[in-house]
Amino acid sequence: MEKFLNDYMVNNAAKDGIPTVQFTFDALGVSPGYLSGMLKSITGEITQQHIHNKLIITAK
């Protein structure tokens, strides 16, 4: 997910905007429950928070 978000923020965010949670699930080929559970257990964040935090880090 980190690689996907990094690549997306660099290459697509300016023209396509922030990726949606559903777009992220689809791009990674995983179920929403699986990805959400993994992120919550590893980072303590829900998927939407993680995407927004990545956007903030990229913008800085």
C-alpha positions in Angstrom: 0.0 0.0 0.0 2.8 2.4 0.8 4.4 2.0 -2.6 1.0 2.4 -4.3 0.2 5.6 -2.4 3.7 7.0 -2.9 3.5 6.4 -6.6 0.0 7.7 -6.9 0.7 10.9 -5.0 3.8 11.6 -7.2 2.2 10.7 -10.5 -1.6 11.1 -10.3 -2.7 13.2 -7.4 -2.3 16.6 -9.1 -4.6 15.6 -12.0 -6.8 13.0 -10.4 -7.1 14.2 -6.8 -6.8 12.1 -3.7 -7.5 8.4 -4.2 -10.7 7.1 -2.7 -10.7 4.3 -0.3 -12.6 2.1 -2.8 -10.1 3.0 -5.6 -7.3 1.9 -3.3 -8.9 -1.4 -2.5 -9.5 -2.0 -6.2 -6.0 -1.0 -7.2 -4.4 -3.3 -4.6 -6.8 -6.2 -5.4 -7.7 -6.7 -1.7 -11.0 -6.7 0.1 -11.9 -3.6 2.2 -12.1 -5.7 5.3 -8.7 -7.2 4.9 -6.9 -3.9 4.2 -8.8 -2.0 6.9 -8.0 -4.7 9.4 -4.3 -4.8 8.5 -3.9 -1.0 8.6 -5.8 -0.7 11.9 -3.6 -3.3 13.5 -0.3 -1.9 12.1 -0.9 1.8 12.2 -3.9 2.3 14.4 -5.5 4.3 11.6 -8.4 3.6 9.3 -7.8 3.6 5.6 -9.1 7.1 5.0 -6.9 8.5 7.7 -3.9 6.8 6.3 -4.5 8.2 2.8 -5.0 11.7 4.1 -1.8 11.4 6.2 0.1 10.3 3.1 -1.2 13.3 1.3 0.0 15.7 4.0 3.4 14.1 4.1 3.7 14.3 0.3 2.6 18.0 0.3 5.2 18.9 2.9 
